[in-house]
Amino acid sequence: MSPAESSREENVYMAKLAEQAERYEEMVEFMEKVVKTADAEELTVEERNLLSVAYKNVIGARRASWRIISSIEQKEESRGNEDHVTVIKEYRGKIETELSKICEGILKLLESHLIPSATTAESKVFYLKMKGDYHRYLAEFKT
């Protein structure tokens, strides 16, 4: 077994551990390493699903935060609490920056590695759906 294969397997294992521990940011890091060490080789179905789960959880938490903060912002605006609204807008901006970085991260990975290395129709569709999902997540808060 080559060093690249062993580190790939190790990163997959670490991603699974991170998932069990609900440490999704780390899961993303391990799966990004898998993608980058796979060269032009396609990810296995298991690896593809781990990558998807990792990003889905990382983005899902931020999307939920954004919706909650936006709702609070609307309530404070309707009450005329301008001081609170200013603070909330700043905080929402921080969440939006995090959302943007996460989306840009997976979209870059999809464009540079995953879509070009996809050989089966199933994997191409999987990655293109992911691409659409993350563009939609960007659109949710940019509009």
Secondary structure as GFF3:
##gff-version 3
##sequence-region A 1 143
A	DSSP	alpha_helix	3	20	.	.	.	ID=ss1
A	DSSP	alpha_helix	24	37	.	.	.	ID=ss2
A	DSSP	alpha_helix	45	79	.	.	.	ID=ss3
A	DSSP	alpha_helix	82	109	.	.	.	ID=ss4
A	DSSP	pi_helix	110	114	.	.	.	ID=ss5
A	DSSP	alpha_helix	115	117	.	.	.	ID=ss6
A	DSSP	alpha_helix	121	142	.	.	.	ID=ss7
###
